[in-house]
């Protein structure tokens, strides 16, 4: 049974998307746990002034926003690639 190039390409894209999603989820869990450890550390130590704690909290929020933006952009581009393949498949089927 011969698989056409379009179907093979779509399977590869699906594999890459699944791999990315799994790796991203693992990374996000690791980041969340690291954030919790940092918060615990900051709460237990009084030597860091409040301004320092605010800066560290802001870094965490900026990082989380950046991570969410990155995930959104990757998903957006996977959607574009999937739309490209769907359009190409539709054109192939109409011929």
N, C-alpha and C positions, 0 to 999 in steps of 0.2 A: 504494500500500500504506500503510495507516494504522497508525501505531505507537501503542499505548495509553500512557496517562500513566504507568502503573506501569513499563513497560519503559523508557520515557524516563528516569524518575527513577532507576532502577537503573543505567542507562548513565552518567548524570551522577555518581552516587556512585562508580562504578568509575573514572571519569575523575579525580575529585577524589582518590580514594585513590592511584591511580597517580601523579598529579602530586605529592601529598604525599610518597610514598615516594621518588620521584626527587629532589625538592628536599632532603629530609631526608638522603638518602645523600650528595648533593653537599656539604651543610653539614657532615656528619660527617667526610667526607674532608678538607675545609678545616680543620676543628677539629683533626683528627689531625696534619696537616702543621704547623699552628701550634704544637701541643704539642711536636712533635719539634724545631722551630726554637728554641723556648723552652728545652728541655732542653739543646740544643747550646750555646746562649748561656750558660746557667747553668754548664755544665761548663767552659767556656773562661774564665770570669771568676771570680777569687778574691776580689773585693771584697765579695761578698754572703756574710754569715755563714750558718752551717748552719741556724740558726733561720729565717732568711728563705727559704732553699731549701725547708725543710719546709713553711712556710706556702704557698708557691707550689705545691708538689706537692699539698698538701691541697686548694687551690682547684681544681686540675685534676681531682682525684678527685671532688670535690663536683659540679663541672660535668658530668663524665661520667655520674655517677649521675642527676643531674637530667635530662640529655638522654635517658638510657635510660628513665627514668620517664615523661617526656613522650611518647616514642615508644610506650611500652606503653599509656598512657591513650588516645592517639589511635587506636591499633589497636583497643583495647577498644570505643571509641565507634563506629568504623566497623563493627565486628562487630554492635553493637546496632542500628545503622541497617539493615544488611543483613538482620538477623533480622526487623526490623519489616516491611521490604518483602516478605520471604519469607512472613511470616504473612499480610500483606494479600493477596498473590497467591494463597495457598492458600485464603483465605476467598472471594476473587473466583471462583476455579475451582470451589469447592464449591457455589456458588449456581446 
